[in-house]
């Protein structure tokens, strides 16, 4: 049995290959109407993309738009690895972590 390699130990090239493979699998799952598999693959793609970004490009105290959720904003309290911990600006007081690949800088 082949053991899966962690995204954190993959090179940029390997991550891009993984994203391409996952995107193809997600496309097929969507075409076949396998909604739950599609959702899992989309999350994996989001995580792999997070490892292609530099966490130093994201700042604590800043507000970012949440990718794929128009009008939703996220205030970062701190970063840990490729996750930004903070709060949604829409009134949610529950602290949560989002992969940095979901955060989009405000213009």
Buried (B, 14 or more C-beta within 10 A) or exposed (E): EEEEEEBEEBEEEBBBEBBEBBBEBBEEBBEEEBEEBBEBBBEBBBBBBBBBBEBEEBEEEBBBBBBEEEEBBBBBEEBEEBBBBBBBBEEEEEEEBBBBBBBBEEE
